């Protein structure tokens, strides 16, 4: 079935917004994450509730340290964390060419869009790996599935007024999440744990 004119216009609009986000200058600025949250109000129409599944015995590479990393350790075969500012158990970001091609699951922070490293990281991933782009700065645009991402795990603003008020007061994401943000996933239909 051919797309209607309205659907084509909507897709072009999504592509132009995503292009604008992907071409932001490399210096992180206040508002980058907020811009993504704003985009997610448009894109996250069919988002599923969060359901992050990683199979036991898998080699998992994480680009960016996430708070839940310690919880994953007993559930996976191996967990390797790549960080620009590595902690004692992390690997330096420069180890990505050795780590990512051998990973079964790759979880990448959405901030890699803002710092212009996402494209290079995706090119290092094994085509059979499950690739997850996650974090509140992740644009929930299905267009990213065309670039090798299998799961988009991000945030959607559900109550704009308290979120704007808290952000204007310098609130962090944990605080903003409590007043009007919902965590959601979008799955590529071929993702191993997609919801049908």
C-alpha positions in Angstrom: 0.0 0.0 0.0 1.4 3.4 -1.0 2.0 6.0 1.6 -0.5 8.9 1.6 0.7 12.4 1.0 0.2 13.2 4.7 2.3 10.2 5.7 5.1 11.3 3.2 5.0 14.8 4.6 5.2 13.5 8.2 8.2 11.3 7.3 9.9 14.2 5.6 9.2 16.3 8.7 10.7 13.6 11.0 13.7 13.3 8.8 14.4 17.0 8.8 14.0 17.2 12.6 16.3 14.2 13.1 18.9 15.7 10.7 18.8 18.9 12.7 19.5 17.0 15.9 22.3 14.9 14.2 24.0 18.0 12.9 24.2 19.9 16.2 27.7 21.2 16.8 30.0 18.8 18.7 30.1 20.9 21.9 27.3 19.8 24.3 25.1 22.7 25.2 22.2 23.2 27.6 19.1 22.1 25.8 20.5 19.2 23.7 18.7 16.7 25.8 15.6 18.9 26.0 15.5 19.1 22.3 15.5 15.3 22.1 12.7 15.2 24.7 10.8 17.6 22.5 11.3 15.4 19.5 10.1 12.5 21.5 6.7 14.1 22.0 6.3 13.8 18.2 7.9 10.4 17.6 6.9 8.2 20.6 3.3 7.6 19.4 3.5 3.8 19.4 6.1 3.3 22.2 6.0 0.2 24.3 6.5 0.2 28.0 10.1 -0.4 29.0 11.1 -4.1 28.7 14.9 -4.4 28.7 15.8 -8.1 28.2 19.4 -9.4 27.9 19.9 -13.1 27.6 22.2 -14.9 30.0 25.7 -15.7 28.7 25.8 -12.9 26.2 28.8 -10.6 25.7 27.5 -7.1 26.4 29.3 -3.9 25.5 28.0 -0.6 27.0 29.1 2.7 25.6 28.7 5.1 28.5 28.3 3.9 32.1 24.7 3.5 33.2 23.5 3.2 36.8 22.0 -0.2 36.1 25.3 -1.7 34.9 26.0 -3.4 38.2 22.6 -5.1 38.1 23.5 -6.6 34.7 26.7 -8.3 35.8 25.2 -11.4 37.3 22.8 -11.8 34.3 25.2 -11.6 31.4 28.3 -13.6 30.3 30.5 -10.6 30.2 30.0 -6.8 30.6 32.4 -4.3 29.1 31.9 -0.6 29.7 33.5 1.9 27.4 33.8 5.5 28.8 35.4 8.7 27.7 36.4 9.3 31.3 36.9 5.6 32.5 36.5 4.5 36.1 38.4 1.7 37.7 36.3 -1.1 36.0 35.8 0.7 32.7 37.7 0.6 29.4 38.7 3.8 27.6 36.5 4.8 24.7 39.5 4.2 22.4 39.0 0.4 22.9 35.7 0.4 20.9 37.3 -1.0 17.7 38.4 -4.1 19.7 35.3 -4.5 21.9 32.2 -3.7 19.8 32.7 -6.1 16.9 32.8 -9.0 19.4 29.7 -8.0 21.4 26.4 -9.8 21.2 24.6 -6.8 22.6 25.7 -3.2 22.4 24.1 -0.5 24.5 25.0 3.0 23.4 24.2 6.2 25.2 22.1 8.7 23.2 24.7 11.4 24.0 26.8 9.9 21.2 24.5 11.8 18.9 25.4 15.1 20.5 29.1 14.3 20.6 29.1 13.0 17.0 30.4 9.5 17.7 27.3 7.5 17.0 27.9 6.8 13.4 31.4 5.5 14.0 30.3 3.3 16.9 27.5 1.8 14.8 29.9 1.0 12.0 32.0 -1.1 14.5 29.0 -3.2 15.7 28.7 -6.8 14.5 25.7 -7.0 12.1 24.3 -9.9 14.2 24.5 -7.9 17.5 21.5 -6.4 19.1 22.1 -2.6 19.2 20.3 -0.5 21.8 20.4 3.3 21.8 19.4 4.5 25.3 19.1 7.3 27.7 16.8 10.4 28.0 18.6 12.1 25.0 17.7 9.3 22.6 15.5 10.6 19.8 12.7 8.0 19.5 12.6 8.1 15.8 12.2 4.9 13.8 14.5 6.3 11.2 17.4 5.2 13.4 16.4 1.6 12.7 17.7 2.2 9.2 21.2 2.9 10.6 21.6 -0.4 12.6 19.8 0.4 15.8 17.4 -2.4 17.0 15.9 -0.7 20.1 15.4 2.9 21.0 15.1 3.3 24.8 14.3 6.9 25.8 12.0 9.3 27.5 8.7 11.0 26.6 7.4 14.2 28.3 4.0 13.4 29.6 3.3 16.6 31.5 5.1 19.6 30.0 4.4 22.4 32.5 6.0 20.8 35.6 8.9 19.5 33.4 9.6 23.0 32.0 9.3 24.5 35.5 11.8 22.0 37.0 14.2 22.3 34.1 14.2 26.1 34.4 15.1 25.7 38.1 18.1 23.5 37.2 16.5 20.1 37.9 18.3 16.9 36.9 16.8 14.1 34.9 15.9 12.0 37.9 13.9 14.9 39.3 12.3 15.7 36.0 11.4 12.0 35.5 9.3 12.1 38.7 7.2 15.1 37.6 6.3 14.3 34.0 8.5 12.0 32.0 7.9 8.4 31.0 10.6 5.9 30.0 9.7 4.0 26.8 11.1 1.6 24.2 10.6 1.4 20.4 11.6 -1.9 18.8 12.7 -2.6 15.3 10.4 -5.5 14.2 13.4 -7.8 13.8 14.9 -7.2 17.2 15.3 -10.5 19.1 13.1 -9.3 22.0 10.7 -7.0 20.1 7.1 -7.0 21.2 4.7 -8.2 18.5 
